[in-house]
Amino acid sequence: MLKKEIFLNRFPNKYERILKKKFKNINFSKRVNNTTNAIISFNRQCFDELFESFDFDKMVNLKWIHIPFSGIEKYQKFKLIKNINFTSSRNIQSSHVAEHSIAILLSITRKIDFLSKNGIDKKFDSFPTEIKGKKVLIFGYGAVGKEIKKKITSFKPKISIFTNKTIKKPSLVYKIYSFKKIYKAIKENQIIFFCIPLKEENISIISLKALNCIKKGSVVVSVSREEIFDLVALKKIIKKKYIRFGIDFYSKDFLINNKYLTKQKNVLLTPHIAGLSDQYNDLHFKNIIFNIKNFQNNKKLKHLIFCGE
């Protein structure tokens, strides 16, 4: 078995020590050179700094690059690179994002957000909403959507899912809506979770027509990127104030350009923190260990996103 050379891109010291102790048959180099077989980054900033002006043509022995985050929509150029496999930390955060989604929902339905904005002496504008028996739509049935379904089942709602894939109806799911039924799906449900990834076909998928299908008094929770919405249309709907929104998708630039969101009493905002968890780093590291073992033994990598072979 040939000895692999792996560059650890500014890893936390405690994890680097564990790897060097665990993998005696791997050379963990201190810099990237033309003998490097793999590059593993642990956070987005280090990854971006390294690959900002990276010359892939000179890296003739490079076979694997690990992207330390799940949102890879801005990195589609890597798909065109030959002979290098790319992995990411996708699916590691699914449970965290699902918990955050439900926390947003409960904060809205139990009037916690209302009380935090208006004070405990403020009279409710409406009674708290019970989830039991409500029609819930999970818009996007990937890893996050499946986790939301699993966790919200205990509240005993009537769960439906929206997916562009042909799948067998999961247990405890009332209905499956296909892409052709997007307006029907939105219109027929009272609580909607948007958790689809940002792909080219999903940009502005939630149009003005789709937003106009949302029932008055509904709750919308989005942990998707802002680009899935027609943002001009979203602004119009939000300002009508008859729908309650919980949104985790904004970046600093997005918020600067959409300051109206911070002034809307029917909007609960969180700063793209759905994937954060006290367990994330350890789960991420565990996944890296698994893939290093597979890489050393020429086996398939887990969470493979772009395959250059």
C-alpha positions as a Markdown table, in Angstrom:
| # | Residue | x | y | z |
|---|---|---|---|---|
| 1 | Met | 0.0 | 0.0 | 0.0 |
| 2 | Leu | 1.4 | 3.4 | -1.0 |
| 3 | Lys | 1.8 | 5.9 | 1.7 |
| 4 | Lys | -0.6 | 8.8 | 1.3 |
| 5 | Glu | 0.4 | 12.5 | 1.8 |
| 6 | Ile | -2.4 | 14.6 | 3.3 |
| 7 | Phe | -2.3 | 18.3 | 4.0 |
| 8 | Leu | -4.4 | 19.4 | 7.0 |
| 9 | Asn | -5.5 | 23.0 | 6.3 |
| 10 | Arg | -5.0 | 24.7 | 9.6 |
| 11 | Phe | -6.7 | 22.1 | 11.7 |
| 12 | Pro | -7.5 | 22.6 | 15.4 |
| 13 | Asn | -4.5 | 21.3 | 17.4 |
| 14 | Lys | -6.4 | 18.7 | 19.4 |
| 15 | Tyr | -7.8 | 17.1 | 16.2 |
| 16 | Glu | -4.4 | 17.2 | 14.4 |
| 17 | Arg | -2.7 | 15.4 | 17.3 |
| 18 | Ile | -5.4 | 12.7 | 17.2 |
| 19 | Leu | -5.0 | 12.1 | 13.5 |
| 20 | Lys | -1.2 | 12.0 | 13.6 |
| 21 | Lys | -1.3 | 9.5 | 16.5 |
| 22 | Lys | -4.1 | 7.4 | 14.8 |
| 23 | Phe | -2.6 | 7.2 | 11.3 |
| 24 | Lys | 1.0 | 6.3 | 11.5 |
| 25 | Asn | 1.0 | 5.2 | 7.8 |
| 26 | Ile | 0.1 | 8.6 | 6.5 |
| 27 | Asn | 2.4 | 11.6 | 6.0 |
| 28 | Phe | 0.6 | 14.8 | 7.2 |
| 29 | Ser | 2.5 | 17.5 | 5.4 |
| 30 | Lys | 2.9 | 21.1 | 6.6 |
| 31 | Arg | 2.3 | 22.6 | 3.2 |
| 32 | Val | 0.7 | 21.8 | -0.2 |
| 33 | Asn | 3.1 | 20.7 | -2.9 |
| 34 | Asn | 2.9 | 18.5 | -6.1 |
| 35 | Thr | 3.2 | 15.4 | -4.0 |
| 36 | Thr | 0.1 | 16.1 | -2.0 |
| 37 | Asn | -2.6 | 13.4 | -2.4 |
| 38 | Ala | -5.4 | 15.0 | -0.3 |
| 39 | Ile | -6.3 | 18.4 | 1.2 |
| 40 | Ile | -8.6 | 18.5 | 4.2 |
| 41 | Ser | -9.9 | 21.8 | 5.5 |
| 42 | Phe | -11.8 | 22.2 | 8.7 |
| 43 | Asn | -13.5 | 25.6 | 8.3 |
| 44 | Arg | -14.8 | 27.8 | 5.5 |
| 45 | Gln | -12.4 | 30.7 | 5.9 |
| 46 | Cys | -9.3 | 28.5 | 5.7 |
| 47 | Phe | -10.8 | 26.7 | 2.7 |
| 48 | Asp | -11.6 | 29.9 | 0.8 |
| 49 | Glu | -8.2 | 31.4 | 1.5 |
| 50 | Leu | -6.4 | 28.3 | 0.2 |
| 51 | Phe | -8.4 | 27.9 | -2.9 |
| 52 | Glu | -8.8 | 31.6 | -3.9 |
| 53 | Ser | -5.9 | 31.3 | -6.3 |
| 54 | Phe | -5.2 | 27.6 | -6.3 |
| 55 | Asp | -3.6 | 26.1 | -9.4 |
| 56 | Phe | -5.1 | 22.6 | -9.9 |
| 57 | Asp | -3.0 | 21.9 | -13.0 |
| 58 | Lys | 0.2 | 21.7 | -11.0 |
| 59 | Met | -1.3 | 19.2 | -8.4 |
| 60 | Val | -0.8 | 16.1 | -10.5 |
| 61 | Asn | -1.1 | 13.7 | -7.5 |
| 62 | Leu | -4.0 | 15.4 | -5.8 |
| 63 | Lys | -7.0 | 13.0 | -5.6 |
| 64 | Trp | -9.2 | 14.2 | -2.8 |
| 65 | Ile | -10.3 | 17.6 | -1.4 |
| 66 | His | -12.6 | 18.0 | 1.6 |
| 67 | Ile | -15.0 | 21.0 | 1.7 |
| 68 | Pro | -15.8 | 21.7 | 5.4 |
| 69 | Phe | -19.3 | 22.9 | 4.9 |
| 70 | Ser | -22.6 | 21.9 | 3.2 |
| 71 | Gly | -23.6 | 24.9 | 1.1 |
| 72 | Ile | -21.6 | 24.3 | -2.0 |
| 73 | Glu | -23.7 | 26.3 | -4.5 |
| 74 | Lys | -20.9 | 28.8 | -5.1 |
| 75 | Tyr | -18.4 | 26.1 | -5.8 |
| 76 | Gln | -19.9 | 24.4 | -8.8 |
| 77 | Lys | -16.7 | 25.1 | -10.8 |
| 78 | Phe | -15.1 | 22.2 | -8.9 |
| 79 | Lys | -17.5 | 19.8 | -10.7 |
| 80 | Leu | -15.4 | 20.4 | -13.9 |
| 81 | Ile | -12.1 | 19.4 | -12.4 |
| 82 | Lys | -10.9 | 16.0 | -13.5 |
| 83 | Asn | -9.3 | 13.2 | -11.4 |
| 84 | Ile | -10.1 | 14.9 | -8.0 |
| 85 | Asn | -12.9 | 13.7 | -5.7 |
| 86 | Phe | -14.6 | 16.4 | -3.5 |
| 87 | Thr | -16.4 | 15.6 | -0.3 |
| 88 | Ser | -18.3 | 18.0 | 2.0 |
| 89 | Ser | -19.8 | 18.0 | 5.5 |
| 90 | Arg | -23.3 | 17.7 | 4.2 |
| 91 | Asn | -25.9 | 15.7 | 6.2 |
| 92 | Ile | -23.9 | 16.2 | 9.4 |
| 93 | Gln | -26.0 | 19.2 | 10.2 |
| 94 | Ser | -29.4 | 17.8 | 9.3 |
| 95 | Ser | -30.5 | 17.1 | 12.8 |
| 96 | His | -29.3 | 20.5 | 14.0 |
| 97 | Val | -31.2 | 22.3 | 11.2 |
| 98 | Ala | -34.3 | 20.3 | 11.8 |
| 99 | Glu | -34.2 | 21.2 | 15.6 |
| 100 | His | -33.8 | 24.8 | 14.7 |
| 101 | Ser | -36.7 | 24.8 | 12.2 |
| 102 | Ile | -39.0 | 23.4 | 14.9 |
| 103 | Ala | -37.7 | 25.8 | 17.5 |
| 104 | Ile | -38.6 | 28.7 | 15.1 |
| 105 | Leu | -42.0 | 27.2 | 14.5 |
| 106 | Leu | -42.7 | 26.8 | 18.3 |
| 107 | Ser | -41.5 | 30.3 | 19.0 |
| 108 | Ile | -44.1 | 31.6 | 16.6 |
| 109 | Thr | -47.0 | 29.3 | 17.4 |
| 110 | Arg | -46.5 | 29.6 | 21.2 |
| 111 | Lys | -46.2 | 33.4 | 20.9 |
| 112 | Ile | -42.7 | 33.4 | 22.4 |
| 113 | Asp | -41.5 | 35.7 | 19.6 |
| 114 | Phe | -44.5 | 37.9 | 20.0 |
| 115 | Leu | -43.8 | 38.3 | 23.8 |
| 116 | Ser | -40.1 | 39.0 | 23.2 |
| 117 | Lys | -40.9 | 41.8 | 20.8 |
| 118 | Asn | -43.9 | 43.3 | 22.7 |
| 119 | Gly | -43.3 | 42.5 | 26.3 |
| 120 | Ile | -45.1 | 40.1 | 28.6 |
| 121 | Asp | -48.0 | 42.6 | 29.3 |
| 122 | Lys | -48.9 | 43.0 | 25.7 |
| 123 | Lys | -52.3 | 41.4 | 24.8 |
| 124 | Phe | -52.0 | 38.6 | 22.2 |
| 125 | Asp | -53.1 | 39.5 | 18.7 |
| 126 | Ser | -54.3 | 35.8 | 18.5 |
| 127 | Phe | -54.2 | 32.8 | 20.7 |
| 128 | Pro | -51.2 | 30.4 | 20.6 |
| 129 | Thr | -51.6 | 27.8 | 17.8 |
| 130 | Glu | -51.7 | 24.1 | 18.5 |
| 131 | Ile | -49.7 | 22.0 | 16.0 |
| 132 | Lys | -51.7 | 18.8 | 16.6 |
| 133 | Gly | -54.0 | 18.1 | 13.6 |
| 134 | Lys | -52.6 | 21.0 | 11.5 |
| 135 | Lys | -51.6 | 20.4 | 7.9 |
| 136 | Val | -47.8 | 20.6 | 7.6 |
| 137 | Leu | -45.9 | 20.7 | 4.4 |
| 138 | Ile | -42.2 | 19.8 | 4.2 |
| 139 | Phe | -41.0 | 21.4 | 1.0 |
| 140 | Gly | -38.0 | 19.4 | 0.1 |
| 141 | Tyr | -37.5 | 15.9 | 1.3 |
| 142 | Gly | -33.7 | 15.5 | 1.6 |
| 143 | Ala | -31.7 | 14.9 | 4.7 |
| 144 | Val | -33.1 | 18.0 | 6.5 |
| 145 | Gly | -36.7 | 17.4 | 5.4 |
| 146 | Lys | -36.5 | 13.8 | 6.7 |
| 147 | Glu | -35.2 | 15.0 | 10.0 |
| 148 | Ile | -38.0 | 17.6 | 10.3 |
| 149 | Lys | -40.6 | 14.9 | 9.6 |
| 150 | Lys | -39.0 | 12.5 | 12.2 |
| 151 | Lys | -39.0 | 15.2 | 14.9 |
| 152 | Ile | -42.4 | 16.9 | 14.3 |
| 153 | Thr | -44.2 | 13.6 | 14.1 |
| 154 | Ser | -44.6 | 13.6 | 17.9 |
| 155 | Phe | -46.8 | 16.7 | 17.6 |
| 156 | Lys | -49.3 | 14.6 | 15.6 |
| 157 | Pro | -49.8 | 17.0 | 12.6 |
| 158 | Lys | -51.0 | 15.9 | 9.2 |
| 159 | Ile | -47.7 | 15.7 | 7.3 |
| 160 | Ser | -47.3 | 16.1 | 3.6 |
| 161 | Ile | -44.1 | 16.4 | 1.5 |
| 162 | Phe | -43.1 | 18.2 | -1.7 |
| 163 | Thr | -40.4 | 16.5 | -3.8 |
| 164 | Asn | -39.3 | 16.3 | -7.4 |
| 165 | Lys | -38.3 | 12.6 | -6.9 |
| 166 | Thr | -40.4 | 9.6 | -7.3 |
| 167 | Ile | -40.4 | 7.9 | -3.9 |
| 168 | Lys | -42.6 | 5.5 | -2.0 |
| 169 | Lys | -44.8 | 7.3 | 0.5 |
| 170 | Pro | -43.0 | 7.3 | 3.9 |
| 171 | Ser | -44.8 | 6.2 | 7.0 |
| 172 | Leu | -47.0 | 8.8 | 8.8 |
| 173 | Val | -47.0 | 10.9 | 5.6 |
| 174 | Tyr | -50.5 | 12.0 | 4.4 |
| 175 | Lys | -49.7 | 13.1 | 0.9 |
| 176 | Ile | -46.8 | 13.5 | -1.6 |
| 177 | Tyr | -46.9 | 16.5 | -4.0 |
| 178 | Ser | -44.9 | 16.5 | -7.2 |
| 179 | Phe | -43.3 | 19.5 | -8.9 |
| 180 | Lys | -46.4 | 20.0 | -11.0 |
| 181 | Lys | -48.5 | 20.4 | -7.9 |
| 182 | Ile | -46.4 | 23.2 | -6.3 |
| 183 | Tyr | -49.3 | 25.7 | -6.0 |
| 184 | Lys | -51.7 | 23.1 | -4.7 |
| 185 | Ala | -49.2 | 21.9 | -2.1 |
| 186 | Ile | -48.7 | 25.4 | -0.7 |
| 187 | Lys | -52.4 | 26.3 | -0.8 |
| 188 | Glu | -53.5 | 23.1 | 1.1 |
| 189 | Asn | -51.2 | 23.4 | 4.1 |
| 190 | Gln | -51.1 | 25.6 | 7.2 |
| 191 | Ile | -47.5 | 25.2 | 8.2 |
| 192 | Ile | -44.8 | 25.1 | 5.6 |
| 193 | Phe | -41.1 | 24.3 | 6.0 |
| 194 | Phe | -38.9 | 25.3 | 3.2 |
| 195 | Cys | -35.7 | 23.2 | 3.3 |
| 196 | Ile | -34.7 | 22.7 | -0.3 |
| 197 | Pro | -31.0 | 23.1 | -1.4 |
| 198 | Leu | -30.0 | 26.0 | -3.7 |
| 199 | Lys | -29.6 | 24.4 | -7.1 |
| 200 | Glu | -30.1 | 26.1 | -10.5 |
| 201 | Glu | -33.5 | 24.7 | -10.9 |
| 202 | Asn | -34.6 | 26.0 | -7.5 |
| 203 | Ile | -33.7 | 29.6 | -7.9 |
| 204 | Ser | -36.9 | 31.7 | -7.5 |
| 205 | Ile | -38.9 | 28.6 | -7.3 |
| 206 | Ile | -41.1 | 30.3 | -4.8 |
| 207 | Ser | -42.7 | 32.9 | -7.1 |
| 208 | Leu | -45.3 | 35.5 | -6.4 |
| 209 | Lys | -47.9 | 33.1 | -7.6 |
| 210 | Ala | -46.7 | 30.5 | -5.1 |
| 211 | Leu | -46.5 | 33.0 | -2.3 |
| 212 | Asn | -50.1 | 34.1 | -3.0 |
| 213 | Cys | -51.2 | 30.5 | -2.5 |
| 214 | Ile | -50.2 | 30.7 | 1.2 |
| 215 | Lys | -53.3 | 30.8 | 3.4 |
| 216 | Lys | -53.9 | 33.7 | 5.7 |
| 217 | Gly | -52.7 | 32.9 | 9.2 |
| 218 | Ser | -50.2 | 30.3 | 8.0 |
| 219 | Val | -46.7 | 29.9 | 9.4 |
| 220 | Val | -43.8 | 29.7 | 7.0 |
| 221 | Val | -40.3 | 28.5 | 8.2 |
| 222 | Ser | -37.4 | 28.7 | 5.8 |
| 223 | Val | -33.9 | 27.3 | 6.4 |
| 224 | Ser | -33.2 | 27.4 | 2.6 |
| 225 | Arg | -31.1 | 30.1 | 1.0 |
| 226 | Glu | -32.8 | 33.3 | 0.1 |
| 227 | Glu | -32.4 | 32.7 | -3.6 |
| 228 | Ile | -35.2 | 30.1 | -3.7 |
| 229 | Phe | -37.6 | 33.0 | -3.3 |
| 230 | Asp | -38.6 | 35.7 | -5.7 |
| 231 | Leu | -37.4 | 38.3 | -3.2 |
| 232 | Val | -39.4 | 41.2 | -4.6 |
| 233 | Ala | -42.6 | 39.0 | -4.3 |
| 234 | Leu | -41.5 | 37.9 | -0.8 |
| 235 | Lys | -41.3 | 41.5 | 0.3 |
| 236 | Lys | -44.8 | 42.2 | -0.9 |
| 237 | Ile | -46.3 | 39.2 | 0.9 |
| 238 | Ile | -44.4 | 39.8 | 4.2 |
| 239 | Lys | -45.6 | 43.4 | 4.3 |
| 240 | Lys | -49.2 | 42.3 | 4.1 |
| 241 | Lys | -48.7 | 40.8 | 7.6 |
| 242 | Tyr | -51.3 | 38.1 | 7.3 |
| 243 | Ile | -48.6 | 35.3 | 7.2 |
| 244 | Arg | -46.1 | 34.6 | 10.0 |
| 245 | Phe | -42.5 | 33.9 | 8.8 |
| 246 | Gly | -39.5 | 32.4 | 10.5 |
| 247 | Ile | -36.4 | 32.9 | 8.4 |
| 248 | Asp | -32.8 | 31.6 | 8.9 |
| 249 | Phe | -31.4 | 32.3 | 5.5 |
| 250 | Tyr | -30.0 | 35.8 | 5.6 |
| 251 | Ser | -26.3 | 36.9 | 5.3 |
| 252 | Lys | -25.0 | 40.3 | 6.3 |
| 253 | Asp | -25.2 | 41.6 | 2.8 |
| 254 | Phe | -28.7 | 40.3 | 2.4 |
| 255 | Leu | -29.8 | 42.0 | 5.6 |
| 256 | Ile | -28.2 | 45.3 | 4.6 |
| 257 | Asn | -30.2 | 45.3 | 1.4 |
| 258 | Asn | -33.4 | 44.1 | 3.1 |
| 259 | Lys | -33.6 | 46.1 | 6.3 |
| 260 | Tyr | -37.4 | 46.0 | 6.2 |
| 261 | Leu | -37.2 | 42.5 | 7.5 |
| 262 | Thr | -36.0 | 43.6 | 10.9 |
| 263 | Lys | -39.0 | 45.9 | 11.3 |
| 264 | Gln | -41.7 | 43.4 | 10.5 |
| 265 | Lys | -43.5 | 42.0 | 13.6 |
| 266 | Asn | -44.7 | 39.0 | 11.6 |
| 267 | Val | -41.1 | 37.9 | 10.9 |
| 268 | Leu | -38.8 | 36.0 | 13.2 |
| 269 | Leu | -35.2 | 36.2 | 12.0 |
| 270 | Thr | -32.1 | 34.1 | 12.9 |
| 271 | Pro | -28.7 | 34.8 | 11.3 |
| 272 | His | -28.1 | 31.5 | 9.4 |
| 273 | Ile | -27.3 | 29.6 | 12.6 |
| 274 | Ala | -29.6 | 26.5 | 12.0 |
| 275 | Gly | -26.6 | 24.2 | 11.4 |
| 276 | Leu | -24.7 | 25.3 | 14.5 |
| 277 | Ser | -24.3 | 22.8 | 17.4 |
| 278 | Asp | -22.0 | 22.0 | 20.3 |
| 279 | Gln | -21.6 | 18.6 | 18.7 |
| 280 | Tyr | -20.8 | 19.7 | 15.1 |
| 281 | Asn | -17.0 | 19.8 | 15.3 |
| 282 | Asp | -16.8 | 16.3 | 16.8 |
| 283 | Leu | -19.3 | 14.9 | 14.2 |
| 284 | His | -17.4 | 16.6 | 11.4 |
| 285 | Phe | -14.1 | 15.2 | 12.7 |
| 286 | Lys | -15.6 | 11.7 | 13.0 |
| 287 | Asn | -16.6 | 11.9 | 9.3 |
| 288 | Ile | -13.1 | 13.0 | 8.4 |
| 289 | Ile | -11.5 | 10.0 | 10.2 |
| 290 | Phe | -13.9 | 7.7 | 8.3 |
| 291 | Asn | -12.9 | 9.1 | 5.0 |
| 292 | Ile | -9.2 | 9.1 | 5.7 |
| 293 | Lys | -9.4 | 5.4 | 6.4 |
| 294 | Asn | -11.3 | 4.8 | 3.2 |
| 295 | Phe | -8.8 | 7.0 | 1.3 |
| 296 | Gln | -5.8 | 5.2 | 2.6 |
| 297 | Asn | -7.5 | 1.9 | 1.6 |
| 298 | Asn | -8.7 | 3.1 | -1.8 |
| 299 | Lys | -12.3 | 2.7 | -0.8 |
| 300 | Lys | -15.3 | 5.0 | -1.7 |
| 301 | Leu | -15.4 | 8.2 | 0.3 |
| 302 | Lys | -18.5 | 9.2 | 2.3 |
| 303 | His | -20.4 | 12.4 | 1.5 |
| 304 | Leu | -19.0 | 12.5 | -2.0 |
| 305 | Ile | -20.3 | 15.5 | -3.9 |
| 306 | Phe | -18.2 | 15.8 | -7.1 |
| 307 | Cys | -16.5 | 12.8 | -8.6 |
| 308 | Gly | -13.6 | 13.6 | -10.8 |
| 309 | Glu | -12.9 | 10.1 | -11.9 |
